[in-house]
Amino acid sequence: MIVEHVEFLVEEVSMEAALELLLPRMLTRTTFKIHSYQGKLDLLGKLPQRLRGYASWIPATWRIVIIVDRDDDDCDELKQRLEAVATQAGLTTRSAANGTASYAVVNRLAIEELEAWYFGDWQAVRAAYPKAQPTIPAKAAYRAPDAIKGGTHEALLRVPRQAGYFTSGLRKIEAARTIAEHMVPSRNTSPSFCSLRDALRDLEV
């Protein structure tokens, strides 16, 4: 079955800003629309009703992709919560479809948050902020983008600030647009980004 359209549900405007630039590079034949919420709690609180609404009318050629930051949550527990909400709404998830194409919902986590995806493509960060240190990916503290200690948001604020950027704080939406403009999905080393990228690639196979 050909997937014609994808609805994205994300927890904040900065993720929406990044995806607006990234998705055309990952979905070449599929239309999409992004719906952002006022944070993770807002998205999770409204998700059951939203998915029940989709279940009442969504065409078989549409998919729903939900992207939530893991933050400090247990990865498996958060994923299971998302899976359960979809199931209770009457929608089949990609994980539950056992390799078949008969699913409506794809649940993905940004681990631990959107900024990990930037560390996964440091070339894009340096293209956006040329004075940022080029050796960051080689340092042990940053080698695994999804496992940076102390928070990836804090790390992204700290590292470019040493080069003179973000002196008045990290403007997340501005940074999302500036960095995502230079990101190349195929070279990203963040496992959580790659998981999203590969799921979207499967939609167009």
N, C-alpha and C positions, 0 to 999 in steps of 0.2 A: 504494500500500500504506500502511495506517495504522500508524504507529509506536506501539507500546503501552508500551514501557519503555526506559529508557536507563541503562546502567551507566557511571559516571564513575570514572576512575582518575586520582588526583591525587597529587602528591609529598609533601604535608605536611598536617597537621591544620588549619593556618590557612586553606588553600584550601578544605578541606572545610567549615570553619565559615562562611566567606563564601558558599559555594555553597548551603548548607542554607537560607539566607535569600533568595538571589537566584534560585535555580532555580524556585521556585513562581511567580515573576513572569514567567518566560520559557517554562516548560513548563506550560501551563494544562490540557492534556488527557492528559498523558503521565506515568506514574509514573517514579521514578528512585531509584537507590541510589548512594551515594558510597563509594568505597574509597580510603583514604589510606595513604600509605607513609611510611617514615622517611627522607625526603629523595629528591632526584633520582636519586642513584646507586642507591638501593634500588629505586625504581620501574623504572628502565631495566634493572637487572640481573634483575629478576623478570618483566619484561614479556613476553619470548618464551614462557616457560612458561605465563603467565597467558593469553595470547592463543591458544596452542595448545589450552588447556583450553576456552576459549570456543568455538573453532572446532568442537569435537566435539559441541556440544549447543545452541548459541545459536539461538533461534527467528528466523525471517525478519522478525518484527515487532519485534525488539529492535535497539538500536544501542549501540555502545561509544564513549565520548568520552574521549580521553586528553589531559590538560592538563599541560604541563611548562613550567617557567620556562626562558627562554632563557639567563639569566645572561650569562656571557661567551662562550657558544658562538656559532658561526656559525649564523645563522638557517636558511639553506638546508640546511646539512649536518645540523643537528639534525632538521629536518623530514624529510629524506630517510632518516635513520636510523629514525625512527618509522614511516615508510611501509614501509621494507624489513622491519622486524620483523613488521608486520601481514601483508604479502604472504607472507613465509616461513611464517607460521602458517596460511596458507590463507584469509585474510580480505581482502575487497576494501575499499579505503579510499574515502572521499568524493572525494579528489583523483583517484584512478584510475578512478572510475566515469563520468567524462566527462559529467556533467550528468544521469545517470540516477539513479533511486532505489534501484538494486540495489547497495548497499554496506552494510558492517557497522560500519566504524570511521571516526571523525572525529578527526583529530589537530590539536590547537591548542596554540599557544605563548603563554604570558603574557610579554610583552616589556616590560621585561626580567624582571619578576617581578610578583607579585600587587599590590604597592604601586602600580604604574603605573595599575592600574584605579581606585585611590582618587583619584589625581590627575586621572583622567578624569572624576570626578564630585566636584569640590571642594565642591559644595553639600552632599553627604552627609557629607563630612569636617567641615564647619562645623556641620552639624546635630548631629553626634556630639561635636564639640569646639568650642563656640561662640566661644571666644576666638581661634581660629586666624585668621590674616590672610585677609580676604575677597578681596584683590587678587592672590593667588597665581596663578590661571590667566592673568592678564594679563601676568605677568612673563615675559620671554624665556626664562629658565632652566627654566620649568615649563609653557610654552605647549603643548609637544608631550609628552604624558605618557609615550610609549614611547621618548623620546629624551632623558630627563633625565640630565645628566652626573653621574658619581660614584655612580650607583646610586639606584634609587627607594626602597629600604629605608632607606638612609642619609638621603635627602631627607625621607622621612616622619618619621623620628626627629628631624631637625634643625628642620624648619619648625614643627611644633606645640610643640616644646620651647621655642621662642622666646616662645610664649604661655603657658608654664608647664605644659605636658603632657609626659608621658614623661620626667620628670626622673630616674627610676631605670631608664630603658631602655624599649624598645618591646616590650610584651607582645603578640606577634603574634596569638595566638588571640583575646585580648580585643579588640584593635583590629579584627580581622576581623569579629567579631560586632557590635561597636558601630557601625562604619561601614557595613557591608552592610545593616544594618537600615534605613538611610536612602537606600540607593542606588536610583536609577531607571534601569533598563537603557537606555531610549530616549534619555536625555540624555548618556550616557557618550561622551567624546571620545577614549578610548584605542582606537586602531585594532585592537589585539589583542583587546580586550574586544568590540568591535563584530563582529570576525570570529567569535568564539564565539557571540555573541548571534544573528547572522544564520544561522549553521549550525543552531542550535537552532530558530530560527523555521521554517527549511525542513523540519524534521522533522514539523512539525504542519500543513504546507500540504497 
